[in-house]
Amino acid sequence: MTVGNETRARVLAKALGAAALLGASNLIRGRGRRAKNDGQSPIAQGHSSDDDTHSKRADLTTYALGYILAFVLTCIAFALVHWRWATAQTTFEIVLGLALVQALVHFRCFLHIDLTRSSRDDRQLILFSTLIILLMVGGTLVVLFNLRNRMM
């Protein structure tokens, strides 16, 4: 790969990353927010069946958008690795960025978690789960590298 192609790959990667982050930020800000129903029927809450139908349609639209975004992000990552459009380091950085954007898409579209004040408990649960997973993975890596050093 020539220097000119590497520059084009980096520009392409930056443009894709910026577009993905812009789309993810719009999703997180709460376009198409989902209403909480506290376990009551829509009629008991004072909503008509039209509102319930609209809510179901909005949910289906959010799921479809999430599926399409997840599919596109996955295809971009696979294409980058398969056709080697960039160097190994650049490809790794792009795939890592796409994975983070895809995690945000999953949180917003499938788990319906956004940045509103009412979903604060959800965010705390996700942060705690992430901490536990990082501790488990980090501890496993420490043990494995320690064993590797002792074997050498």
Buried (B, 14 or more C-beta within 10 A) or exposed (E): EEEEEBEBBBEBBEEBBEEBBEBBEEBBEBEBBBEEEEEEEBEEEEBEEEBBEEBEEBBEEBEEBBEEBBEBBEEBBEEBBEEEBBBEEBBEBBBEBBEBBBBBBBBBBEEBBBEEEEBEEBEEEBEEEEEEEEEEEEEEEEEEEEEEEEEE
